[in-house]
Amino acid sequence: MKLIHQHDLEEEYIDFIENEQFSGRYLSEFIADTQRVYLADTRPWVIGYSGGKDSSAVMALVYMSLLGLEPEQRHKPVFVVASDTLVETPVVVDHVNNSLKAINDGAKRDDLPITAHKVTPKTEQTFWSNLLGKGYPAPTRNFRWCTERMKIDPVSTFITEKVSQYDEVIVVLGSRSQESASRAQVIKKHKIDGSDLAVHTTLANAFIYTPIDTWHVDDVWKILRLCHLKQQETPYGPRNKWIDKYDLEWENPWGGKNLLLWNLYKDSSGQGECPLVIDETTPSCGNSRFGCWTCTVVTKDRAMESLVANGETWMEPLLKYRNILSRSTSPALKKKYRNHIRRNGRLAFKTLKEDGEKVLLDDYTTGPYLLKYRRFMLRVLLQLQKKLEKHLSGQALITIPELHAVRHEWLNDPNEPDWDDSLPAIFKEVYGYDLDWTLDDTTQFSREESQLLNTIAPKHGISPHMIKKLIDLETSMSGLTRRTGIFNKLGRLVQQDWESAEEIIEEHLESRQNQMRQSKEVKEISQELEALNKLLVKEGLS
């Protein structure tokens, strides 16, 4: 088997492949290994591509390897999959979109079985559908609700579909042990003895292949820029300097240069890329150049700060918006931004363990964002989107399907239903025109009806929200021949916490005091009965 076809690669490629070392081995050896694994079976490959340096390096390695095979040996498909959370950093979205198009065009030109695809989360699972719609708090290290919904699920669905089609697949990742020791340990733990593959941790019939696992970051840039490192003595000691043996930049095997990618990383001070997330073991990528611009898992988004500092000044409003979201996660400010009632309609008291038993405290955990805060944040987001349109290259900070999803969540919010249907009005206020707002298929209260309930219900000591929910329940079950479970549903509604946090806590304290008082009385009666029994025994009457 020939390692590479002379007519497929230019002379500098050949020289580079045969003479440049990567982690102590020649690039030609890595290409030969990749070809061997590719030819070993009929299982298709799925390459995880984020557009960052590591995934671009593994993409280049695979592309070169396929170019080096005879056309009849390229016997199985290679799917390149990129995950777009819909809140990726805009400059990165442009880069990834352009790269996927270039890969598709190059593969078609070179007659390679490679196709590039982009996956996105379902509309009801996007960042804005959950944060602005359902009121989920901005993600934190302890509550990373975004990862599974926005990253793992779309990629898993893509892989599962390929498994259904081909029985088994091999997922090719740009993971490097140097970049993520924890990820390397997980893959090593699931490694198949005597094989280059590892078992996928969660998906059946999917296997992992990491061809650049041993590479260092310098090796990654070698293959991306066709550059060489030369050690030079400086006043600060020996330093590695990039030496461009050929031109400043060379093209990827599929076309297009990596100067933009280099510029994204060169001032990043050690920041990595956000890898393709395939399971819960993948670390957070909040500090990454290739993460979400809305990421609040980290305290400060140094990546976006660096982008702004290095010329992308138009992104500064996005950075400020992200910082406002991050501020809302502060323990001292939670009660200002969030409802005291959780989405199940109940106030949840904090607990601690004493002598192995849970003890309720007088404080409570906060629920979803208040509707007034969600309205404010949506208005600001739309204003930013309108202001930055010329920089977004046709992208949207929030898509139209997401706006419809947010509106649906507001109208059906379990705690604060948006009786005014305010989202269309907010959109028109910002953009000056209406979208096609179809009538929601749920029961709605008009503003007049809501005002009437707000006036009458308190006079009878009843929450207007509870009345609305009871009417909604009756309407949803009207016309049914058998209204099974309606009394249980009515009971659950009535038992929800409709009062203010202060009123609920006061009732809780009063209830606890009554329990303590009753417990004291029971104890006193027990002591009196015990004393009486002793007296009866003493007198011989028992």
Secondary structure, DSSP 4 states (H G I P E B T S, - for coil): --SS-TTTS-HHHHHHHHH-EETTEEHHHHHHHHHHHHHT-S--EEEE--SSHHHHHHHHHHHHHHHTS-GGG--S-EEEEEE--S-B-HHHHHHHHHHHHHHHHHHHHTT-SEEEEEE---GGGSHHIIIIII-PPPPBTTB-HHHIIIIIHHHHHHHHHHHHHHS-EEEE----TTT-HHHHHHHHHTBPTTSSEEE-SSSTTEEEE-TTTT--HHHHHHHHHT-EEEEEEETTEEEEEEE-SSSS--B-TTS-BSHHHHHHHHTSTT----PPP-STTSPP-TTSTTSBTT--SSSS-HHHHHHHHTT-GGGHHHHHHHHHHHHTT-TTTHHHHB-SS-TTS--EEEEEEETTEEEEEEEEE--SBPHHHHHHHHHHHHHHHHHTGGGTTT--SS-HHHHHHHHHHHHT-SSS--TT--HHHHHHHHHSS----PPPSS----HHHHHHHHHHGGGGT--HHHHHHHHHHHHHHTT-S--TTHHHHHHHHHTS--S-HHHHHHHHHHHHHHHHHHHHHHHHHHHHHHHHHHHHHHTT--
